[in-house]
Amino acid sequence: MPTQSEFETAYRRLARILLERPNAFACCEATTLDEWVSSAALARVPRGEVLARRNEVCESLLLLVEGALEVSLACTGAKRHLITFALPGMIIGYLALADGGPNAHDLVAHLPSVVCHIPLDLVRQRARIDFGVHAAVAAELARRSRLLYEQLTLNTMYKLPERLAHKLLQLLGDIGYQRDGCWMLDLLLPQADLADLLGGTRQSVNAELRALQAAGVLKVGRRAIAILDLPALRARCAYLPPAASGPLVAT
């Protein structure tokens, strides 16, 4: 079991690497990223813990270092709409940074996670002397806007089988790994959550998964989905417009 000091050192180093990725703050000065990482608060988050609620005050950029977060909207009657999953390297809080408004979504730990909270005040301070911060935020907001338009197109113009194939391929690109000659998706993803992501019912998604399994395209397990025939899965949504770079994530 690592000590607290070892935990801090390892995850701050990883956070620093993640901030330099193209869809983060790669165009910023090294001193900017160093200051953010050294001043940030690191936290272990158990599965199911709520990190933020919609319309609450947002005080930090949240960088996910390890694990997975559910990005959702809570509705009346205790219902919620699952929008997407935030995965390691993703940053949430750009809207609050840009307009000073509250959280736009609810955030709940889908898996045990490690998160890095970078104070928005500190980000704004560095933005006054490092114009790379403005460029990075503008580019990322534009990228996510394009992804939202594409998601709207998918939801309104394509049927569930195509949307399911597209979502499985998107998840495969984000978290898939090869094992025993097939591709694995292991995100503890209940069919109810998958249906929520696709805007369908659990019954309809279950029927489509069974059809894909009967066709030998995939195999559904208790904890994971194994993609047995990747070309066949791609063929089911090959005529969809090409996606913009990167996964959809909350702003």
C-alpha positions in Angstrom: 0.0 0.0 0.0 1.6 3.3 -1.1 2.0 6.0 1.5 0.2 9.3 1.1 3.4 10.9 0.0 4.0 8.3 -2.7 0.4 8.6 -3.8 0.7 12.4 -4.1 4.0 12.2 -6.1 2.8 9.5 -8.5 -0.6 11.1 -9.3 0.7 14.6 -9.5 3.3 13.4 -12.1 0.5 11.7 -14.0 -1.7 14.8 -13.8 1.1 16.9 -15.2 1.4 14.5 -18.2 -2.3 14.5 -18.8 -2.5 18.3 -18.9 0.0 18.3 -21.8 -2.2 16.3 -24.0 -3.5 17.9 -27.3 -7.1 18.2 -26.0 -6.0 19.8 -22.7 -3.4 22.6 -22.3 -0.5 21.5 -24.5 -0.1 25.1 -25.8 0.4 26.6 -22.4 3.7 27.4 -20.8 5.4 24.7 -18.7 5.4 27.0 -15.6 1.6 27.3 -15.9 1.1 23.6 -15.8 3.7 23.2 -13.0 1.9 25.8 -10.8 -1.5 24.2 -11.4 -0.4 20.7 -10.5 1.6 21.8 -7.4 -1.4 23.8 -6.2 -4.1 21.4 -7.0 -6.0 19.1 -4.5 -5.8 15.4 -5.2 -8.6 13.1 -4.0 -9.5 9.5 -4.0 -13.2 9.1 -4.8 -15.0 5.8 -4.0 -17.5 4.4 -6.5 -20.9 6.1 -6.2 -19.7 9.3 -4.5 -21.1 12.5 -5.9 -18.4 15.0 -6.9 -20.7 17.8 -8.1 -24.3 18.7 -8.6 -25.8 20.7 -11.5 -26.3 24.4 -10.7 -24.0 24.3 -7.7 -21.1 26.7 -7.6 -18.1 25.5 -9.6 -14.8 26.4 -8.0 -12.3 24.2 -9.9 -11.3 22.5 -13.1 -11.6 18.8 -12.5 -9.0 16.6 -14.1 -9.8 12.9 -14.0 -6.5 11.1 -13.4 -7.8 7.5 -12.9 -11.2 5.8 -13.0 -14.4 6.8 -14.6 -17.1 9.4 -13.8 -20.8 9.4 -14.8 -21.8 12.7 -16.4 -25.6 13.0 -16.0 -28.6 15.3 -15.5 -30.9 14.6 -12.6 -34.6 15.0 -13.6 -37.8 15.3 -11.6 -39.1 12.1 -10.0 -35.6 10.9 -9.1 -34.9 10.1 -12.8 -31.6 10.9 -14.4 -30.2 11.1 -17.9 -26.7 9.6 -18.4 -24.9 11.8 -20.9 -21.5 10.2 -21.1 -18.6 8.9 -19.1 -15.6 11.0 -18.2 -12.4 8.9 -18.6 -8.8 9.5 -17.5 -7.3 12.7 -19.0 -10.7 14.4 -19.4 -11.2 17.8 -17.9 -14.6 19.2 -16.7 -15.4 22.8 -15.8 -14.6 24.7 -19.0 -18.0 26.4 -19.1 -17.6 27.8 -15.5 -14.1 29.0 -16.4 -15.5 30.8 -19.4 -18.7 32.4 -18.0 -18.4 32.1 -14.3 -21.6 30.0 -14.1 -22.4 27.0 -12.0 -21.9 23.3 -12.8 -23.7 22.2 -15.9 -24.0 18.5 -15.0 -24.0 16.1 -12.1 -20.8 14.1 -11.6 -20.8 10.7 -9.8 -17.9 8.2 -9.6 -18.7 5.2 -11.8 -15.5 3.5 -10.7 -13.1 4.2 -7.8 -11.3 7.3 -9.1 -8.6 9.8 -8.5 -9.4 13.4 -9.3 -7.3 16.5 -9.4 -9.0 19.8 -8.5 -7.3 22.9 -10.0 -8.8 26.1 -8.5 -10.5 28.3 -11.2 -9.1 31.4 -9.6 -5.6 30.1 -10.2 -6.4 29.2 -13.8 -7.7 32.7 -14.4 -4.6 34.2 -12.8 -2.3 32.3 -15.2 -4.5 33.2 -18.1 -3.6 36.9 -17.6 0.0 36.2 -18.4 -0.2 33.0 -20.5 -2.4 33.5 -23.5 -2.1 29.8 -24.3 -4.7 29.2 -21.6 -7.3 31.2 -23.7 -6.3 29.4 -26.9 -6.7 26.0 -25.2 -10.1 26.7 -23.7 -11.4 28.2 -27.0 -10.2 25.2 -29.0 -11.6 22.6 -26.5 -15.0 24.4 -26.3 -15.2 24.4 -30.1 -14.3 20.7 -30.3 -16.9 19.8 -27.8 -19.5 21.9 -29.6 -18.9 19.9 -32.8 -19.2 16.7 -30.9 -22.5 17.8 -29.4 -23.8 18.7 -32.9 -22.8 15.2 -34.1 -24.5 13.6 -31.2 -27.7 15.5 -32.0 -27.5 14.3 -35.6 -27.0 10.7 -34.4 -30.0 10.9 -32.0 -32.4 12.4 -34.5 -31.4 10.8 -37.8 -30.3 7.3 -37.1 -32.0 4.3 -35.6 -31.0 2.4 -32.5 -29.0 -0.4 -34.2 -26.7 2.2 -35.9 -26.4 4.3 -32.7 -25.6 1.2 -30.7 -22.8 0.2 -33.1 -21.5 3.7 -33.1 -21.5 3.9 -29.3 -19.7 0.5 -28.9 -17.0 1.6 -31.3 -16.6 4.9 -29.5 -16.2 3.1 -26.2 -13.8 0.7 -27.8 -11.6 3.6 -28.9 -11.7 5.1 -25.4 -11.3 2.1 -23.1 -11.1 -1.1 -25.3 -8.2 -3.6 -25.0 -7.4 -6.8 -26.8 -7.5 -10.2 -25.0 -7.6 -13.7 -26.4 -8.0 -12.5 -30.0 -11.0 -10.2 -29.4 -11.6 -6.6 -28.2 -13.0 -6.1 -24.7 -15.1 -3.4 -23.2 -15.0 -3.5 -19.4 -16.6 -0.4 -17.8 -19.1 -2.1 -15.4 -21.8 -0.9 -17.9 -25.3 -2.2 -17.1 -27.6 -2.4 -20.1 -29.8 0.2 -18.4 -26.9 2.7 -18.5 -26.1 1.8 -22.1 -29.8 2.4 -23.0 -29.6 5.7 -21.2 -26.6 6.8 -23.2 -28.4 5.9 -26.4 -31.8 7.4 -25.6 -33.5 4.0 -25.8 -35.1 1.5 -23.4 -33.3 -1.3 -21.6 -35.5 -3.8 -23.4 -34.8 -2.4 -26.9 -31.0 -2.3 -26.3 -31.1 -5.8 -24.9 -32.8 -7.0 -28.0 -30.2 -5.4 -30.2 -27.3 -6.8 -28.2 -28.9 -10.3 -28.4 -29.2 -9.9 -32.2 -25.5 -8.9 -32.4 -24.6 -11.8 -30.3 -26.6 -14.2 -32.4 -24.8 -12.9 -35.5 -21.4 -13.6 -33.9 -20.5 -9.9 -33.7 -20.1 -9.8 -29.9 -20.6 -11.6 -26.7 -22.2 -10.1 -23.7 -20.9 -11.0 -20.3 -21.7 -10.1 -16.7 -19.0 -7.4 -16.5 -17.8 -6.9 -20.0 -18.7 -7.0 -23.7 -16.4 -8.9 -26.0 -16.3 -7.7 -29.6 -15.7 -10.8 -31.7 -16.0 -9.4 -35.2 -14.8 -5.7 -35.3 -15.2 -5.3 -39.1 -18.8 -6.5 -38.9 -19.5 -4.0 -36.1 -17.9 -1.2 -38.1 -20.0 -2.1 -41.2 -23.2 -1.5 -39.2 -22.5 2.2 -39.0 -19.9 2.7 -41.8 -22.2 5.2 -43.6 -22.5 7.5 -40.6 -20.6 10.8 -40.9 -17.0 10.6 -39.5 -16.8 11.7 -35.9 -14.8 14.7 -34.7 -11.6 13.9 -32.8 -12.1 12.6 -29.3 -15.1 11.4 -27.1 -18.0 13.5 -26.1 -17.5 14.8 -22.5 -19.2 17.3 -20.3 -18.1 21.0 -20.5 
